[in-house]
Amino acid sequence: MDQVKIGAFIAELRKENNLTQQALGDKLGVTNKTISRWETGVYMPDIANAGSGNFYGVINGKSS
């Protein structure tokens, strides 16, 4: 798994949906620093967070 590519994908989706890192973090229950770390490839999203909270739907604006 390429962490940098995944991070770039998260950033792209976030920006397409006009979300700040803070806004996305609030929706996912993590800090804006965590979002930044995901986007730069320092950390990967926790699979539990990604699966249980409809991660893609939240980041893609299809969930509240």
N, C-alpha and C positions, 0 to 999 in steps of 0.2 A: 504494500500500500504506500503510495507516494503522498506523504503528509503535506508537502508544499502544494501539490495539485489539488488535493482535497480542500486545503485552506483557501486557495484561489477560487475554487468553485463556491465555497461558502460566502466569500466576500462578494463575488459576482452576483449571487442570488440576493444577498442582503442589499446591495446597492441598486439592483433592478427594482426592488420593492421599496426603495426610499426609506430604508431603516438605518438608524444609527447603530453602532455597536451596543450602545446602552439600551436602545429600544429592543433589539433582538435579545440581548441578555435578560432583560426583564421578562420577555415572553417565554424564555427557556429556563428561567430560574437560575441564571448564572451571572457573573459580573461582566462588565464591558472588557475588563482585562482578560478574562477567559476567552471571550470572542476574539479579541486581538491575537491571543496566543494560538487559537485555532487557525485563524486566517494567515498567520505567518508560518505555520507548520511547527511551532514549538510544542504544542499539545494537540491531541486528537480528541474529538468529542467522545464522551463516554457512551458506549453502545447502549447502556440502559437509558440514558437521556435521549439518545437518538431514536430508539425504538418506541419508548413508552409515551413520549410527548408529541408524536407525529412531527418529528423534527423537520422533515422536508416541508410539510404543510405549513408549519409556523414560519419557516424561513422564506417560503415561497408565497406568503400572504394568504394562504387558504385555511388558516385556523386562527382562532382568537387567542 
